[in-house]
Amino acid sequence: MVDTSQSHPTACLALADGTVFYGRGFGATGDTVAELCFNTAMTGYQEIMTDPSYAGQIVTFTFPHIGNTGVNADDDETADPVAEGMVVKWDPTEPSSWRSTQTLGDWLARRGRIAIGGVDTRRLTRAIRQQGAPHVALSHDPTGNFDIGALVEKARGFAGLEGVDLAKGVTCAQSYRWDEMRWAWPDGYPRQSQPKYKVVAVDYGAKRNILRCLASAGCDVTVLPATATAQDILAHKPDGVFLSNGPGDPAATGKYAVPMIRGVLDADLPVFGICLGHQMLALALGGRTVKMNHGHHGANHPVKDMETGKVEITSMNHGFAVDSQSLPNGVVETHVSLFDGSNCGIRMKDKPVFSVQHHPEASPGPQDSFYLFERFAASMGAT
């Protein structure tokens, strides 16, 4: 089936089932293939595009006003966009924000990322929800010359994300220190000058704002690459270990990460994990992970703290989840999604070790869950 609503399309999105959406291209030109997901956040498109967890994915934004605040250097979560492309309802307008330094289209073009506007994103989102995250090919050609058959074949040839370790492609090349704290008016990002705790953060695709939140919670942060061993980590004599977010299949990344995590657990250090870090902690403790139908992506996801009864509105971005039925004795499920009941948090009963599926650093999104960084700091202060 073909959507022919565009009379002079300059971009098209071809799904592996043969469906084609036409629209107007912006950003870079060319073709790319990826898994397609949708994100329901009303803000933070720049943070979403630069979130390393979106490696291998094209993002459909359900909120129509994308690009209207432009972009700026402060909001990047990593040096360059990691998401393969973006799909939006309306073409981006000229930015209207005092913080803007560049238009979204120019920013994408300079960073080599393709985007398409003028798409019926409601229809596309329904298809993703009903059929699961499809494999797609996105093409931008100002002349409107598309080989639809070839694009559909590219989409069908995409290997997908199951069984794929993407963390090695987005992790840091070498270790580094981090002392930048959360943004504050009017000076921007202050520096942590009086840290209380020494933390090693393992980078599986870490967002900068997570590192800022650790610094703001009183941590002296040293970031190590994804392939760091337990010996590498313990050599820094940390007070605690943080496991970051990241892309890909946790079971694939876990082939080298799980032995490291088990070595850290044997050292009885406080451990805190987010997103992919949460999933790999569950694997290290004996649980399983599963691929979700269409994942959770947005800044408006209700999560219930099972131990307090409190409901938090959270930011999420994940296509895999921990199977709560696989958690062994001694591991407690602490948080669940109120959308579908999927697992969103665990902790060990006898050690200061815990993790969550959602993003307490809130970039973009609400700040209901920032207390988890303070809980991590408190666990290091108690040891």
C-alpha positions as CSV (number, residue, x, y, z in Angstrom):
1,M,0.0,0.0,0.0
2,V,1.3,3.5,-0.9
3,D,0.4,6.8,0.6
4,T,0.3,9.3,-2.3
5,S,-0.7,12.4,-0.3
6,Q,2.4,14.2,-1.4
7,S,2.3,15.6,-5.0
8,H,6.0,16.5,-5.1
9,P,7.8,14.4,-2.5
10,T,11.5,14.9,-1.8
11,A,11.7,12.1,0.7
12,C,10.1,8.7,1.4
13,L,10.0,6.1,4.1
14,A,9.7,2.5,2.8
15,L,8.7,-0.3,5.3
16,A,9.7,-3.9,4.9
17,D,6.1,-4.9,4.2
18,G,6.0,-2.6,1.1
19,T,4.2,0.3,2.7
20,V,5.6,3.7,1.5
21,F,5.1,7.1,3.1
22,Y,6.1,10.2,1.0
23,G,7.0,13.6,2.4
24,R,9.4,16.5,2.3
25,G,13.0,15.8,3.1
26,F,15.3,18.0,5.3
27,G,18.6,17.5,6.9
28,A,21.1,15.3,5.0
29,T,20.4,13.6,1.6
30,G,20.9,10.0,0.8
31,D,19.5,6.7,2.2
32,T,19.6,4.9,5.6
33,V,18.1,1.7,7.0
34,A,17.1,1.1,10.6
35,E,14.4,-0.1,13.0
36,L,11.5,2.4,13.3
37,C,10.2,3.5,16.7
38,F,8.0,6.3,17.9
39,N,8.5,8.8,20.8
40,T,5.7,10.6,22.5
41,A,7.7,13.4,24.2
42,M,6.5,16.9,23.7
43,T,10.0,18.4,24.2
44,G,13.6,17.4,23.8
45,Y,14.0,16.3,20.2
46,Q,17.6,17.3,20.2
47,E,18.3,15.2,23.3
48,I,16.5,12.3,21.8
49,M,18.4,12.5,18.5
50,T,21.7,12.5,20.4
51,D,20.8,9.8,22.9
52,P,23.2,6.9,22.1
53,S,20.4,4.5,23.1
54,Y,18.8,5.2,19.7
55,A,21.6,3.7,17.7
56,G,20.2,1.6,14.8
57,Q,16.8,3.4,15.0
58,I,14.8,6.1,13.2
59,V,12.5,8.1,15.5
60,T,8.9,9.0,14.6
61,F,7.9,12.0,16.7
62,T,4.2,11.9,17.6
63,F,4.2,15.5,18.8
64,P,3.8,17.7,15.6
65,H,5.8,20.7,16.7
66,I,9.4,19.5,16.1
67,G,12.1,22.0,15.3
68,N,10.4,25.1,16.6
69,T,13.0,25.8,19.3
70,G,16.0,25.1,17.1
71,V,19.1,23.5,18.5
72,N,22.0,24.6,20.7
73,A,25.3,23.0,21.9
74,D,24.1,22.7,25.5
75,D,21.4,20.2,24.8
76,D,23.5,17.5,23.0
77,E,23.6,14.3,25.0
78,T,26.7,13.2,23.0
79,A,28.9,14.8,20.4
80,D,26.8,13.9,17.3
81,P,23.3,12.6,16.6
82,V,23.1,8.8,17.1
83,A,19.6,8.1,15.9
84,E,19.7,7.3,12.2
85,G,16.9,9.7,11.2
86,M,13.7,11.3,12.1
87,V,10.1,11.4,10.9
88,V,7.8,14.3,11.7
89,K,4.2,15.5,11.0
90,W,4.9,19.1,10.1
91,D,7.9,20.7,8.4
92,P,10.2,22.5,11.0
93,T,9.6,26.2,11.2
94,E,12.1,28.9,11.9
95,P,13.2,28.5,15.5
96,S,11.6,30.8,18.1
97,S,13.9,30.5,21.2
98,W,16.5,32.7,22.8
99,R,18.7,29.6,23.3
100,S,18.7,28.6,19.6
101,T,21.9,28.9,17.6
102,Q,21.0,26.8,14.6
103,T,17.9,25.4,12.7
104,L,17.1,21.7,13.1
105,G,17.5,21.2,9.4
106,D,20.9,22.7,9.2
107,W,22.0,20.8,12.3
108,L,20.9,17.5,10.8
109,A,22.5,18.2,7.5
110,R,25.9,19.0,9.0
111,R,25.7,15.9,11.2
112,G,24.7,13.6,8.3
113,R,21.2,12.7,9.5
114,I,18.2,12.3,7.2
115,A,14.7,13.6,8.1
116,I,11.2,13.5,6.5
117,G,8.3,15.9,7.2
118,G,4.7,15.9,6.1
119,V,4.1,12.3,7.2
120,D,0.9,11.1,8.8
121,T,2.6,10.1,12.0
122,R,-0.6,9.0,13.7
123,R,-1.1,6.3,11.0
124,L,2.5,5.4,11.2
125,T,2.4,5.1,15.0
126,R,-0.7,2.9,14.9
127,A,1.1,0.6,12.5
128,I,4.1,0.4,14.8
129,R,1.9,-0.4,17.8
130,Q,-0.1,-3.1,16.0
131,Q,2.7,-4.8,14.0
132,G,5.8,-4.1,16.1
133,A,8.8,-1.9,15.3
134,P,9.3,-2.4,11.5
135,H,12.5,-2.3,9.5
136,V,12.5,0.7,7.2
137,A,14.6,2.5,4.6
138,L,14.5,6.3,4.7
139,S,15.5,8.3,1.5
140,H,16.0,12.0,0.9
141,D,16.5,13.1,-2.7
142,P,15.7,16.8,-3.6
143,T,14.8,15.6,-7.2
144,G,12.2,13.1,-5.9
145,N,13.8,10.2,-7.8
146,F,13.2,7.1,-5.7
147,D,13.8,3.4,-6.5
148,I,11.0,2.1,-4.3
149,G,11.7,-1.5,-5.0
150,A,15.3,-1.1,-4.0
151,L,14.3,0.8,-0.8
152,V,11.9,-1.9,0.2
153,E,14.5,-4.6,-0.3
154,K,17.0,-2.6,1.8
155,A,14.4,-2.5,4.6
156,R,13.9,-6.2,4.3
157,G,17.6,-6.8,4.4
158,F,18.1,-4.9,7.6
159,A,19.3,-7.4,10.3
160,G,17.4,-5.8,13.2
161,L,18.6,-5.2,16.7
162,E,18.0,-8.7,18.3
163,G,21.3,-10.3,19.1
164,V,23.3,-7.2,18.2
165,D,25.8,-5.5,20.5
166,L,25.7,-1.8,19.7
167,A,27.3,-0.6,22.9
168,K,30.9,-1.0,21.5
169,G,30.0,1.4,18.7
170,V,28.9,4.3,21.0
171,T,31.1,3.8,24.1
172,C,34.1,6.1,24.8
173,A,37.4,5.2,23.3
174,Q,39.3,5.7,26.6
175,S,38.6,6.7,30.2
176,Y,38.0,10.3,31.3
177,R,36.9,12.3,34.3
178,W,33.6,14.1,34.5
179,D,32.8,17.0,36.9
180,E,30.1,19.0,35.1
181,M,26.8,19.2,37.1
182,R,23.2,19.9,36.1
183,W,22.3,23.1,34.2
184,A,21.3,26.0,36.5
185,W,20.2,29.5,35.7
186,P,21.9,31.8,35.0
187,D,25.4,30.3,34.6
188,G,24.7,27.1,32.8
189,Y,26.6,24.0,33.9
190,P,28.6,24.4,37.1
191,R,31.5,22.2,38.1
192,Q,31.6,19.8,41.0
193,S,34.4,21.0,43.3
194,Q,33.7,19.2,46.5
195,P,32.8,15.6,45.7
196,K,32.1,13.1,48.5
197,Y,32.2,9.8,46.6
198,K,34.3,8.3,43.9
199,V,32.2,6.6,41.2
200,V,33.2,4.6,38.2
201,A,30.6,4.9,35.4
202,V,30.7,2.2,32.8
203,D,29.8,3.8,29.4
204,Y,27.5,1.6,27.3
205,G,26.2,4.8,25.6
206,A,25.9,7.2,28.5
207,K,23.9,10.4,28.2
208,R,25.8,13.4,29.4
209,N,22.9,14.4,31.7
210,I,23.3,11.2,33.6
211,L,26.9,12.0,34.3
212,R,25.8,15.5,35.3
213,C,23.3,14.1,37.8
214,L,25.9,11.9,39.3
215,A,28.2,14.9,39.8
216,S,25.3,16.9,41.2
217,A,24.7,14.1,43.7
218,G,28.3,14.6,45.0
219,C,30.2,12.1,42.9
220,D,33.7,12.3,41.5
221,V,33.0,10.5,38.2
222,T,35.5,8.4,36.2
223,V,34.0,7.1,33.0
224,L,35.4,3.8,31.6
225,P,34.6,2.1,28.2
226,A,32.0,-0.6,27.9
227,T,34.6,-3.4,27.7
228,A,36.2,-2.5,31.0
229,T,36.7,-5.5,33.3
230,A,36.0,-5.8,37.0
231,Q,39.8,-5.5,37.6
232,D,39.9,-2.3,35.6
233,I,37.0,-0.9,37.6
234,L,38.3,-2.0,41.0
235,A,41.7,-0.6,40.3
236,H,40.2,2.9,40.7
237,K,39.1,2.0,44.2
238,P,35.6,3.4,43.7
239,D,33.0,3.9,46.4
240,G,30.3,2.8,43.9
241,V,29.8,1.7,40.3
242,F,27.3,3.1,37.8
243,L,26.0,1.1,34.8
244,S,24.8,3.4,32.0
245,N,22.1,3.4,29.4
246,G,22.9,2.3,25.9
247,P,21.6,0.7,22.6
248,G,21.2,-2.8,21.3
249,D,20.4,-6.2,22.7
250,P,21.4,-6.5,26.4
251,A,22.0,-10.2,26.0
252,A,24.6,-9.5,23.3
253,T,26.3,-6.8,25.3
254,G,26.1,-9.0,28.4
255,K,28.5,-11.5,27.0
256,Y,31.4,-9.3,28.2
257,A,29.4,-7.0,30.6
258,V,27.9,-9.7,32.8
259,P,31.2,-11.2,34.0
260,M,32.4,-7.7,34.9
261,I,29.2,-6.9,36.8
262,R,29.5,-10.2,38.8
263,G,33.0,-9.3,39.7
264,V,31.9,-5.9,41.0
265,L,29.1,-7.5,42.9
266,D,31.6,-9.9,44.6
267,A,33.5,-6.8,45.8
268,D,30.3,-5.7,47.7
269,L,30.2,-2.2,46.2
270,P,27.1,-0.2,45.7
271,V,25.8,-0.5,42.2
272,F,23.3,1.6,40.3
273,G,22.1,0.9,36.7
274,I,19.9,2.8,34.2
275,C,18.2,1.4,31.1
276,L,20.7,-1.0,29.4
277,G,22.6,-1.0,32.7
278,H,19.4,-2.1,34.4
279,Q,18.9,-4.9,32.0
280,M,22.5,-6.2,32.2
281,L,22.4,-6.1,36.0
282,A,19.3,-8.3,35.8
283,L,21.2,-10.7,33.5
284,A,24.2,-10.7,35.9
285,L,21.8,-11.6,38.8
286,G,20.3,-14.5,36.8
287,G,17.3,-12.9,35.1
288,R,16.4,-12.7,31.4
289,T,15.6,-10.0,28.9
290,V,13.1,-10.0,26.1
291,K,12.5,-7.9,22.9
292,M,9.4,-5.8,23.2
293,N,6.8,-5.3,20.5
294,H,7.4,-1.6,20.0
295,G,9.2,-0.6,23.2
296,H,8.7,2.5,25.4
297,H,9.9,5.8,24.1
298,G,8.6,9.1,25.6
299,A,8.6,11.5,28.6
300,N,5.2,10.7,30.0
301,H,5.3,7.1,31.2
302,P,3.8,6.4,34.6
303,V,5.8,4.0,36.7
304,K,4.8,2.7,40.1
305,D,7.2,2.3,43.0
306,M,6.0,-1.0,44.4
307,E,7.6,-0.4,47.8
308,T,6.1,3.1,48.5
309,G,3.0,3.1,46.2
310,K,4.2,6.3,44.7
311,V,3.6,6.9,40.9
312,E,6.3,8.7,39.0
313,I,6.0,10.2,35.5
314,T,9.2,9.2,33.8
315,S,11.2,9.4,30.6
316,M,11.8,6.1,28.8
317,N,13.7,4.8,25.8
318,H,14.0,1.0,25.5
319,G,13.1,-1.7,23.1
320,F,14.1,-4.6,25.4
321,A,12.8,-5.3,28.9
322,V,13.6,-7.5,32.0
323,D,11.4,-10.5,32.3
324,S,10.2,-10.1,35.9
325,Q,9.2,-13.7,36.1
326,S,12.8,-14.7,35.6
327,L,14.2,-12.8,38.6
328,P,15.8,-15.1,41.2
329,N,15.3,-15.2,44.9
330,G,17.0,-12.4,46.6
331,V,16.1,-9.9,43.8
332,V,13.0,-7.7,44.4
333,E,11.0,-6.0,41.7
334,T,10.8,-2.4,42.8
335,H,9.1,-0.5,39.9
336,V,6.6,-1.5,37.2
337,S,5.1,0.3,34.2
338,L,1.5,1.3,34.6
339,F,1.1,1.2,30.8
340,D,1.7,-2.6,30.4
341,G,3.0,-3.9,33.8
342,S,6.5,-4.5,32.4
343,N,9.4,-4.4,34.8
344,C,11.0,-1.0,35.5
345,G,13.2,-1.6,38.5
346,I,15.0,-4.2,40.7
347,R,17.1,-4.3,43.8
348,M,19.0,-6.9,45.8
349,K,17.7,-7.7,49.2
350,D,21.1,-8.0,50.9
351,K,23.3,-5.5,49.1
352,P,23.1,-1.8,48.1
353,V,22.5,-2.8,44.4
354,F,19.6,-1.4,42.4
355,S,18.6,-0.3,38.9
356,V,15.7,1.2,36.9
357,Q,14.5,0.9,33.4
358,H,13.4,4.5,33.1
359,H,15.6,7.7,33.0
360,P,15.8,9.6,36.2
361,E,18.1,12.2,34.7
362,A,15.0,13.5,32.8
363,S,16.6,14.6,29.6
364,P,14.1,15.2,28.2
365,G,11.3,14.6,30.6
366,P,10.1,15.1,34.2
367,Q,12.2,15.1,37.3
368,D,10.2,12.8,39.5
369,S,12.9,10.2,39.7
370,F,16.0,12.3,40.4
371,Y,15.9,10.9,44.0
372,L,17.5,7.7,42.7
373,F,20.8,9.5,42.3
374,E,20.6,10.7,45.9
375,R,19.7,7.1,47.0
376,F,22.9,5.9,45.2
377,A,24.9,8.5,47.0
378,A,23.4,7.6,50.3
379,S,24.2,4.0,49.8
380,M,27.9,4.9,49.3
381,G,27.8,7.0,52.4
382,A,26.5,4.1,54.4
383,T,29.3,1.7,53.4
